[in-house]
Amino acid sequence: MTSKKISIVGLGPAGLEFLPLGAYRFIKKQEKVYARTTDHPAVKDLQEESIAIDSFDYLYEKHGNFEDVYKEIVERLSEEARSTNVCYVVPGHPMVAEMTVQLLIEKEAKGEVSIEFKGGASFLDPMFQALQIDPSDGFQLLDATELSKENMNVRQHMIITQLYDPLIASEVKLTLMEKVPDDYEVKLVTAAGSRRERVETLPLYELDRKAEISNLTALYIPPVKDEALLYQDFNTLRQVIAELRGPNGCPWDKKQTHQSLKKYLLEEAYEVLDAIDEEDDWHLQEELGDVLLQVMLHAQIGEDEGYFTIDDVIETITEKMIRRHPHVFGEEQAETADEVVTNWDAIKKEEKKNKGEDTETSSILSSIPVSLPSLMRAFDLQKQAAKVGFDWGEAEPVWAKLQEEIEEIKAEIQQADKEAMKKEFGDLLFVLVNLGRHYGLHPEESLHMTNQKFQRRFAYIEKRVREEKKNLEDMKLEEMDALWEEAKRKERES
C-alpha cells in the first residue's frame, strides 16, 4: 500500500465560519488543494486567501452521469497520491452525501490508497435549525439522484440532497407524487446556516419551476399526518388488520380461523377472474385488494397464534422467487418459457430432496392439490403426466377416444345404472379436458366463458319477456329459443 495519504477535509455547509480552525490551518499549509467542486462558499473564501485549488468541475461536463464523474475523480486522486500527499476538500461533512469519499473508503479497504479525515461540519445541523425540526422524531436523509418510492418513509421528516438542477428536481417531484399529493407543501432550503440562507414553502408541483435551485439547495418533506394519505402504505394496512383482530376490534374478524376463511379466499379469487374477463381495471384493482385482505387475515391469524407473520410470508415468497429464477438472479440460462418451466421443475425436485421427501418413489402427480376444482385438477394431472411422455402427441387420437366415451355413456344410460353413468360421464369430461389441452384451451376458463355467455343471453330473454309483459313460466320453448337466437344476433352486431 502506498505511503502517501489522501487527506479529506469537509468544508462545512457554507463559508469559512463553519470550517474548524484545525482544518483551516491544515488547508493553509498545503501547496495544492483538490476540490470536488468550486461551487461552494468556503472554496471561494479560500481562493480569496490565495490558496491554490484545482477543481473537478470540468468532469461534470465531460460525463453524462454523476457515477462516472465520481469514479474519475477517485481515479485521479489515487493516481496523484502515488507520488505525493493529497488534500481533497468536499462540501459539508465527508461522510454525509459524498459518494467520492465512499469510493475512496472502498479503495482503502482493498489496500489501494490510504486516507485520513480532517474534520468538517455537515449541513444537517443548520438545516434542522432553519426548519425548526427535531430529527429524533424520525428522519431520513436521501439522495435525489438515487431516489425511489421504495426507500421513502413519508411518516418521517425527509431531507433530499443533491438537488442540483431543475431536471433532477423534476424527477424528484414525480417520484414524490407517487407517495403524496401534487399540492403537498414542501420546503426548499438554500445555503442553510449562511448569510444567504433562504427557506421557501411551496406546493410540490412547483418544485422544478424554481430556477435558483443549486448544489446548496436541499428539499424538506414534512411527515404525513393525514391518515387518508397513508392508505397506500403497507404498514397502514397491516395496522388496520391487527386492530380488527385486536382486543377492541371487530367481533367477526376476531372469530375467524384459517378454516373459516377458506371459502372467502376462493370466492375472492373467482371475483378476480370475473374482473379480468370484464377487462375492467378499476374492478380488478378492487378485487385484488380483496384477495390481499384474505392473505393479510391469514397472516394475522398466524401472528396471533405465534406461528408466522406477514414478514415471514413475504420473506418466503421472495426467497422462493429468487431461488427458482436462476436465469434472472443467477448464472443459469433460459431463453424460452419452456426452458423456464423445465428449470422450475428441476429446482422443485431438488427442494423436495433437501426436505427429505422421497422423490424416487413418490408419484409425480402427488403435487397436484386434491382441493382444486375438478376440471382444473384434471387439466393439471394430464399436464404433469404429459411431462414424462404419458400423452398422445397429437389431437386426432383424443377425438377418437372422445367418440368412444360418448358411446360408452350412451350404453350406460340405456342400462339406467346411476353409478356407472357417473363414472362414464366423468370419463367423458376427462377426455374433453384432454382434447382442450391439446389445443391450448383451459377447461375452467372455457367453461367460465360459456357460463357467462349463458347467463348474459338468458338475462336478455328475461328482459324481453318483461318488456312484452309476459311471464317466463308461460313462454313456450320455441318462443324462448327465438329470443335466444335474437340475443346471439345482438352480440354479433355489437
C-alpha positions in Angstrom: 0.0 0.0 0.0 1.2 3.5 -0.9 2.8 5.5 2.0 1.2 8.7 0.6 -2.1 9.9 2.1 -5.3 11.4 0.8 -6.4 13.8 3.5 -10.1 14.6 3.2 -11.5 17.8 4.6 -15.1 18.7 4.9 -15.8 22.4 4.1 -19.0 22.6 6.2 -22.3 23.9 5.0 -21.3 27.5 4.0 -18.4 29.9 4.3 -15.2 29.6 6.3 -17.1 30.5 9.5 -18.2 26.8 9.6 -14.7 25.4 8.9 -13.0 24.1 12.1 -9.8 26.0 12.9 -7.6 22.9 12.7 -9.0 22.1 9.3 -8.4 25.6 8.1 -4.8 25.6 9.3 -4.2 22.3 7.6 -5.5 23.5 4.3 -3.4 26.7 4.5 -0.3 24.6 4.7 -1.0 22.7 1.5 0.8 23.5 -1.7 -2.1 22.3 -3.7 -5.7 21.5 -2.8 -8.2 19.5 -4.8 -11.9 20.3 -4.6 -14.7 18.2 -6.0 -16.4 21.5 -7.0 -15.6 25.2 -6.6 -19.4 25.9 -6.4 -19.2 26.3 -2.6 -18.9 29.4 -0.4 -15.9 28.1 1.5 -13.9 27.3 -1.7 -14.4 30.9 -2.8 -13.3 32.2 0.6 -10.1 30.1 0.4 -9.4 31.2 -3.1 -9.6 34.8 -1.9 -6.9 34.0 0.5 -4.7 32.9 -2.4 -4.9 29.2 -1.7 -4.4 27.3 -4.9 -7.3 25.0 -5.6 -7.7 22.6 -8.5 -11.4 21.5 -9.0 -13.0 18.7 -10.8 -15.9 20.8 -12.2 -14.8 20.1 -15.8 -15.6 16.4 -15.3 -19.3 17.2 -14.9 -19.3 18.5 -18.5 -17.3 15.5 -19.7 -19.6 12.8 -18.3 -23.3 12.3 -18.7 -23.9 10.9 -15.3 -22.6 11.5 -11.7 -21.4 7.9 -11.3 -18.8 8.3 -14.0 -17.8 11.8 -12.6 -17.2 10.4 -9.1 -15.3 7.4 -10.4 -12.9 9.5 -12.4 -12.4 11.9 -9.5 -11.3 9.0 -7.3 -9.0 7.6 -10.0 -7.3 10.9 -10.5 -6.9 11.4 -6.7 -5.5 7.9 -6.4 -3.0 8.5 -9.2 -1.8 11.7 -7.7 -1.4 10.0 -4.3 1.1 7.6 -5.8 3.8 10.3 -5.7 2.6 12.9 -3.1 0.2 13.5 -0.2 -3.1 14.9 -1.4 -5.5 17.3 0.2 -9.1 16.8 -1.0 -11.9 19.1 0.1 -15.6 18.4 -0.2 -18.8 20.3 0.7 -20.3 19.7 4.1 -19.1 16.7 6.1 -17.0 14.0 4.3 -19.4 11.2 5.5 -22.6 12.9 4.5 -23.9 12.5 0.9 -20.4 12.4 -0.5 -20.0 9.4 -2.9 -16.4 10.1 -3.8 -15.5 9.6 -0.2 -17.3 6.3 -0.1 -15.4 5.2 -3.2 -12.1 6.2 -1.6 -13.1 4.2 1.5 -13.7 1.1 -0.7 -10.3 1.6 -2.3 -8.6 1.8 1.1 -10.3 -1.4 2.2 -8.6 -3.1 -0.9 -5.2 -1.6 0.1 -5.1 0.7 -3.0 -5.0 4.1 -1.1 -4.5 5.5 2.4 -7.0 8.1 3.6 -7.4 10.3 6.7 -10.1 12.7 7.7 -9.5 16.3 8.8 -12.9 17.2 10.2 -15.8 19.1 8.7 -19.4 20.0 9.7 -22.4 18.8 7.8 -25.2 20.9 6.6 -27.7 19.0 8.8 -27.3 21.0 12.0 -28.1 24.3 10.3 -30.7 22.6 8.3 -32.5 21.3 11.4 -32.3 24.8 12.8 -33.6 26.5 9.7 -36.5 24.1 9.5 -37.0 24.1 13.3 -37.5 20.3 13.4 -36.3 17.6 15.8 -34.7 14.7 13.9 -35.3 12.3 16.9 -39.0 12.3 15.8 -37.8 10.2 12.8 -35.6 11.4 10.0 -34.4 10.3 6.6 -31.6 11.8 4.5 -31.9 10.8 0.8 -30.0 11.4 -2.4 -32.0 13.0 -5.2 -30.0 11.1 -7.8 -30.9 7.7 -6.4 -34.4 8.4 -5.1 -37.1 5.8 -5.3 -40.5 5.5 -3.8 -39.5 2.2 -2.1 -36.9 3.9 0.1 -39.1 6.7 1.3 -40.9 6.8 4.6 -43.4 9.6 4.5 -44.2 9.2 8.2 -40.8 10.8 9.0 -39.0 14.1 8.3 -37.3 13.7 4.9 -34.4 15.8 3.6 -33.4 15.2 0.0 -29.9 16.4 -1.1 -28.1 16.6 -4.5 -30.9 18.7 -5.9 -28.6 20.2 -8.4 -30.9 21.5 -11.1 -34.5 21.6 -12.4 -34.1 18.3 -14.3 -33.3 16.4 -11.1 -35.9 18.4 -9.3 -38.5 17.2 -11.8 -37.6 13.6 -11.3 -37.8 14.0 -7.6 -41.2 15.7 -7.9 -42.6 12.8 -10.0 -41.2 10.2 -7.5 -42.7 12.1 -4.5 -46.1 12.4 -6.3 -46.3 8.6 -6.1 -46.5 8.9 -2.3 -48.0 12.3 -1.6 -50.5 14.7 -3.4 -49.1 17.1 -6.0 -50.1 20.1 -3.9 -48.4 18.7 -0.7 -46.4 21.6 1.0 -42.6 21.1 0.9 -39.7 23.4 1.7 -36.7 24.4 -0.3 -33.7 25.3 1.9 -30.7 27.0 0.2 -27.3 27.7 1.9 -28.6 26.7 5.4 -26.7 28.4 8.1 -25.0 31.0 5.9 -25.8 34.7 5.4 -27.5 33.6 2.2 -29.9 31.2 3.9 -33.3 31.0 2.3 -36.3 28.8 3.2 -39.2 28.8 0.8 -42.5 26.9 1.2 -44.2 25.7 -1.9 -46.6 23.1 -3.3 -44.8 20.0 -4.6 -45.9 20.6 -8.2 -43.9 23.8 -8.4 -40.6 22.2 -7.4 -39.0 22.0 -10.8 -40.1 25.6 -11.7 -37.5 27.1 -9.3 -34.6 28.4 -11.3 -32.5 29.2 -8.3 -32.0 25.5 -7.4 -28.3 24.8 -6.9 -25.9 22.4 -5.2 -26.5 24.3 -1.9 -30.3 23.5 -2.1 -32.0 20.7 -0.2 -35.6 19.7 -0.2 -37.6 19.1 3.0 -40.8 17.0 3.0 -42.7 17.2 6.3 -44.1 14.0 7.8 -47.5 13.0 6.5 -50.1 13.4 9.3 -53.3 12.8 7.4 -54.2 9.1 7.8 -56.0 9.0 4.5 -52.7 9.8 2.7 -51.2 6.7 4.3 -53.8 4.3 3.0 -51.4 3.1 0.2 -48.7 2.4 2.8 -48.4 -1.3 3.5 -47.8 -0.8 7.2 -51.1 1.1 7.5 -52.9 -1.9 6.1 -51.1 -4.2 8.5 -52.1 -2.0 11.4 -55.7 -1.9 10.3 -55.8 -5.8 10.1 -54.1 -6.1 13.5 -56.6 -3.7 15.0 -59.6 -5.5 13.5 -58.4 -8.7 15.2 -57.3 -6.9 18.4 -59.0 -6.8 21.8 -61.1 -3.8 20.7 -61.6 -5.0 17.1 -64.4 -6.4 15.1 -66.3 -9.4 16.5 -66.5 -11.1 13.1 -62.8 -10.7 12.3 -61.7 -11.8 15.8 -63.6 -15.1 15.5 -62.2 -16.1 12.0 -59.8 -19.1 11.6 -57.8 -20.4 8.7 -60.6 -23.0 8.1 -63.5 -20.4 8.3 -61.8 -18.1 5.8 -61.2 -20.8 3.1 -64.5 -20.2 1.3 -63.9 -16.4 1.2 -60.4 -16.8 -0.4 -62.0 -19.0 -3.1 -64.8 -16.5 -3.7 -62.5 -13.6 -4.0 -60.2 -15.4 -6.4 -63.1 -16.1 -8.7 -64.2 -12.5 -8.5 -60.7 -11.5 -9.7 -61.3 -13.8 -12.7 -64.6 -12.0 -13.4 -62.9 -8.6 -13.3 -60.2 -9.8 -15.7 -62.8 -11.1 -18.1 -64.7 -7.8 -17.9 -61.4 -6.0 -18.7 -62.4 -3.6 -16.0 -59.1 -2.3 -14.5 -60.8 -0.4 -11.6 -62.8 -3.5 -10.7 -59.7 -5.7 -10.9 -57.9 -3.3 -8.6 -60.7 -3.6 -6.1 -60.9 -7.4 -6.3 -57.1 -7.9 -6.0 -57.4 -5.8 -2.8 -60.0 -8.3 -1.5 -57.6 -11.2 -2.2 -54.8 -9.3 -0.4 -57.2 -8.8 2.5 -57.6 -12.6 2.8 -53.8 -13.0 2.7 -53.4 -10.4 5.5 -56.1 -12.0 7.6 -54.4 -15.4 7.4 -51.1 -13.8 8.2 -52.5 -12.0 11.2 -54.1 -15.2 12.5 -50.6 -16.8 12.1 -49.1 -14.0 14.1 -51.8 -14.1 16.8 -51.1 -17.8 17.2 -47.3 -17.3 17.2 -46.6 -19.3 14.1 -45.7 -16.8 11.4 -46.2 -13.2 10.4 -46.7 -11.4 7.1 -43.0 -10.6 7.1 -42.3 -14.4 7.1 -44.8 -14.8 4.2 -43.1 -12.1 2.2 -39.6 -13.5 3.0 -40.6 -17.0 1.9 -42.1 -16.0 -1.4 -39.2 -13.6 -2.2 -36.6 -16.2 -1.4 -38.5 -18.8 -3.5 -38.8 -16.5 -6.5 -35.1 -15.7 -6.4 -34.2 -19.4 -6.0 -36.5 -20.6 -8.7 -35.4 -17.9 -11.2 -31.6 -18.6 -11.5 -31.8 -17.4 -15.1 -32.7 -13.9 -13.8 -30.9 -13.8 -10.4 -28.1 -16.3 -11.0 -25.9 -17.8 -13.8 -28.4 -20.2 -15.4 -29.7 -19.7 -18.9 -33.3 -19.9 -20.1 -34.3 -18.3 -23.4 -37.8 -19.6 -23.7 -40.8 -20.2 -21.4 -40.5 -23.9 -21.9 -36.9 -23.8 -20.7 -38.0 -21.8 -17.6 -40.6 -24.5 -16.8 -38.0 -27.3 -17.2 -35.6 -25.4 -14.8 -38.5 -24.7 -12.4 -39.5 -28.4 -12.2 -35.9 -29.5 -11.6 -35.5 -26.9 -8.8 -38.7 -28.1 -7.2 -37.5 -31.7 -7.3 -34.2 -30.7 -5.7 -36.1 -28.7 -3.0 -38.1 -31.8 -2.1 -34.9 -33.9 -1.8 -33.5 -31.3 0.5 -36.6 -31.6 2.7 -36.1 -35.3 2.9 -39.0 -36.2 0.6 -38.6 -39.5 -1.4 -38.7 -38.1 -4.9 -37.8 -41.5 -6.4 -40.9 -43.5 -5.1 -43.5 -40.7 -4.7 -45.9 -40.2 -7.6 -45.2 -37.2 -9.9 -48.9 -36.5 -9.5 -48.8 -36.1 -5.8 -48.0 -32.4 -6.1 -51.4 -31.6 -7.7 -53.7 -30.4 -4.8 -56.8 -32.6 -4.2 -58.8 -29.5 -3.3 -58.5 -28.0 -6.8 -61.8 -27.7 -8.8 -62.2 -31.0 -10.6 -61.8 -29.6 -14.2 -58.7 -27.7 -13.2 -57.3 -30.8 -11.4 -57.9 -33.0 -14.4 -56.0 -30.5 -16.6 -53.1 -30.3 -14.2 -53.0 -34.1 -13.8 -52.8 -34.6 -17.5 -50.2 -31.9 -18.0 -48.0 -33.4 -15.3 -48.3 -36.9 -16.8 -47.5 -35.5 -20.2 -44.1 -34.2 -19.0 -42.9 -37.8 -18.8 -44.5 -38.8 -22.1 -47.8 -40.2 -21.0 -49.8 -38.3 -23.6 -50.9 -38.5 -27.2 -48.6 -36.4 -29.3 -51.5 -35.0 -31.4 -55.2 -34.4 -31.1 -56.6 -37.0 -33.5 -56.4 -40.0 -31.1 -58.2 -37.8 -28.5 -61.1 -37.2 -30.9 -61.4 -41.0 -31.4 -61.3 -41.5 -27.6 -64.0 -38.9 -27.2 -66.3 -40.8 -29.6 -65.6 -44.0 -27.7 -66.5 -42.4 -24.4 -69.7 -41.0 -25.9 -70.8 -44.4 -27.0 -70.0 -45.9 -23.5 -72.1 -43.3 -21.7 -75.0 -43.9 -24.1 -74.8 -47.6 -23.3 -74.9 -46.9 -19.5 -77.8 -44.5 -19.8 -79.8 -47.2 -21.6 -79.0 -49.5 -18.6 -80.1 -46.8 -16.2 -77.2 -47.6 -13.8 -76.6 -44.3 -12.0 -73.2 -45.2 -10.6 -71.9 -46.5 -13.9 -73.4 -43.4 -15.6 -71.5 -41.1 -13.3 -68.3 -43.0 -14.0 -68.7 -42.8 -17.7 -69.7 -39.1 -17.6 -66.5 -38.4 -15.6 -64.5 -40.2 -18.3 -66.2 -38.1 -20.9 -65.4 -34.9 -19.1 -61.8 -36.1 -18.6 -61.3 -36.7 -22.3 -62.9 -33.3 -23.1 -60.3 -31.7 -20.8 -57.6 -33.6 -22.6 -58.9 -32.5 -26.0 -58.9 -28.9 -25.0 -55.4 -29.2 -23.6 -54.1 -30.3 -27.0 -55.4 -27.1 -28.4 -54.1 -24.9 -25.6 -57.6 -24.4 -24.0 -58.0 -24.4 -20.3 -61.3 -26.1 -19.2 -62.0 -23.7 -16.3 -61.5 -20.6 -18.4 -63.6 -22.1 -21.3 -66.5 -23.2 -19.1 -66.4 -19.9 -17.2 -66.8 -18.0 -20.5 -69.7 -20.3 -21.5 -71.4 -19.8 -18.1 -71.1 -16.0 -18.5 -72.4 -16.2 -22.1 -75.4 -18.4 -21.0 -76.2 -16.0 -18.1 -76.0 -13.0 -20.3 -78.2 -14.4 -23.0 -80.7 -15.8 -20.5 -80.9 -12.3 -18.9 -81.7 -10.9 -22.3 -84.6 -13.4 -22.6 -85.9 -12.3 -19.2 -85.6 -8.6 -20.2 -87.5 -9.2 -23.5 -90.3 -11.2 -21.7 -90.7 -8.4 -19.2 -91.0 -5.9 -22.0 -93.8 -8.0 -23.5 -95.5 -8.1 -20.1 -95.4 -11.9 -20.0 -94.1 -14.5 -17.6 -91.3 -16.9 -18.3 -93.3 -19.8 -17.0 -96.0 -19.1 -19.7 -93.5 -19.0 -22.5 -93.1 -21.9 -24.9 -89.6 -23.3 -25.5 -89.8 -22.2 -29.2 -90.5 -18.6 -28.1 -87.6 -18.6 -25.7 -85.3 -20.2 -28.2 -86.2 -17.4 -30.7 -85.3 -14.8 -28.1 -82.0 -16.7 -27.5 -81.2 -16.5 -31.2 -82.1 -12.8 -31.1 -79.6 -12.4 -28.2 -76.9 -14.1 -30.2 -77.6 -11.9 -33.1 -77.4 -8.7 -30.9 -74.0 -9.9 -29.6 -72.6 -10.4 -33.1 -73.8 -6.9 -34.1 -72.3 -5.1 -31.0 
